[in-house]
């Protein structure tokens, strides 16, 4: 019993640490001024438009994605998907906390610092995914939504993921274009770079881990 408890505790810790590392990556992307990540773009757009705390907008957006999963899956929606609500709360809180912590990191608004912060963001988001996915507790609602579409359509996860991220970016551009002072409020060149480079960086981290430990952790969706 104690062995099972220890394993579960380890999974929960990995899950929480991974989400926190990801949230710090999101915070760096926001501060970089080069555009936040695709999945966070709508939450950040809502924050820019309404001045509501990003932790709250992150929770609301992710909760909406769980509702979308229910509408897509209907009878195939399993109760364990509601565990994603934990992600909504944690990721929203961690994003708030991460933005507060990153605010203490020197940033002089030059292109050099912007690029540096973007690189740090990409690495931390990939590292966070590498840490939290193997815990196998519950996916982030964004990935859960992509998975739901894959279940119903039979299409490849990776194909749907690209289309899903592109849709998030387009919606964010429209939101900022209609209700904010600039169409590029939440989305910029860094958003596009992140969309391509996070997956690539994740593969490199996974390959490096395999070289160092001889263990393969499959965290890259095929």
N, C-alpha and C positions, 0 to 999 in steps of 0.2 A: 504493500500500500504506500509506504514512504517513497519507494522507487518511482511509482506512478506519479505521486505528488511532486517529487523533485523534477521529473520530466515535464510535467504540466507547468510548473513554476518557471522552468527554464524557457519554455515556449512563450509564456506570457511576457517574460522579461525581454526576450528577443523581439517580440512583437512591438512592445512599447518603445524600446530603444530604437528600432528601425523606423517607426513612425516619427519619433522625435528628430532623428537624423534627417529624414525626408523634409520635415517641416523647417528645419534650419536651412536646408537647401532652397526651399521655396522662399524663405525670408531673404536669402542672398540674391535670388533672382529679382525680387521686388525692389530691393535697395539698389541693384545694379542699374536700374532705369532703362535696361535694354529689353524689358518685357518679361512677364512671369511665365511659368510653365503652362502648357495647353490646358491641363486639367484644373489649374488654379485660376485660369484667366477669367472665367465667369464670376467666381467668388470675388476676385480683386476688382473686377468691373463694377460689381454691386457695391463694393466698399467706396470706390471713387465716386459713384453716382449718388449714393445715399448718405455717405459719411458714417455708415454703421460699421462697427468694429469688425475686422476681417475674420476674427474667430467665429462671430455669429453668422456672417454670410457664408463662411465655409461649412458650418454645420447645416444651415438651411439648404444650401445647394446640394450637399451630399445626401441629406435626408430626401430631397426631391428625386435624386437618382435611384434611391431604394424604392420609392413609389413607382418610378418608371419601370424598374425591374418587375415589380408586381403586375403592372399593366401588360408588360410584354409576356411574362411567363404564365400568369393566371393560375391554373390548376397545377402547373409545374413549379410554382414558387414554394420553396421549402422554408420551414420556420427558422432553420439555422442561418438563413440569409439575414434575418433581423439582427444577428450579431454585428452586422455592419454598422448598426447604430452606435456601437461602442467606438468604432472608427470615427464616426461623425463627431462625437464628443471629444475624443482624444486629439484628433487631428486639428480640430478647430482651436482647442485650448493650446496645443503645442505650437500652432502657427502664430498665435498671439504672443506666446512666451518667446518664441524664436525671434520674432520681429523686435521685441524689446531687447533681447540679448545682442542681436546683430547691430542695434542702434549704437552700441558702445564701440563698435569696430570703426576705426578711422576710414572715412570715405570723402574724397575731395571733388567728386563729380567730374573727373577727367575720364577720357576714353580708356586710359590704361587701367584705372580702378574699376571702371564698368566691365571691361573684358575680364579682369581678374576675378571679380565677384561672380560673373557669369560662369566662369570655369569652375570656381569653387561650388557654385550651385549645382551644376551638372554632376560633378563628382559626388556630392553629398546625397543628392536624390538617388543616384544609381546605388550608392553604398547603402542607403536606407532600404531600398527595395531588396537588395541582396541580404540584408539582415532580417527584414520582417517577413518576407514571403515564405521561407522554409518553416517558420513557426506554424503556418497552415491553420490559423485561427479564423480569420475572415479577411477577404480582400477589401481594398478600398472600394467604395461604391462605384467609382469610375470603371475600374476593372470588372467589378461585379455586373455593371450594366453591359459592358462589352461581352462578357461571358453569357449573359442572358440572351443577347441577340444571336450569339453563336449557337446556343442551344436550340433556339427556334428556327433559325435559317439553315444551320449546318455549314455556314461559311467559316473560313479560317479565322482564328482569333486575331492573328497579326493584321490581316486585311481589314477587319472591322475596327481594330484599334487605331489604325491610321485614319480611317474615315471618321471615327468618333472624335479623335483629337482635332482633326481639321474642322469638324462641325463646331466644337467648342470655341475654336479660334474665330471662326466666321461670326458666331453669335456674339462673342465679345466685341468684335469690331463694330458690329451693328449697334450694340448697346451703347458703346462709347461714342459712336458717330451720332446717335440720336439724342443722348442724354448727358454727354460729358463734353468738355471743352475741346478734346482731341480724339480722333478715331483711334490713335495709337496709345490710349491711356494705359491699357493693360497688356496689349499685344504689340510686339516690336520684333526686330530681327532676332533678338535673343530667344524669343518664343519658338521660332522656326528652328534655330540651331539646337535648342534643347530637345525638340521633338525627335530629331535625328540622333543626337549625340548621347542622350541618356541610355538608350538601348545599347549603343556601341560601347559606352563606358562600362555598363553592367556586364557585358560579355568579357571585357578585359579583366574586371575584378574577379569574375567567376573563373576565368582561365588562370589567373595568378594564384587564386586560392587552391586550385587543383594542383598547380606546380609545387606549391609550398607544402600541401598536406596530403596529396594523393587522393583527395576526396572530391567528388564531383557533385555540386549542388545545382540542380536544374532550376534556375530562376528566370530563364529567358523563354518567353512564350514562343512556340514555333508556329 
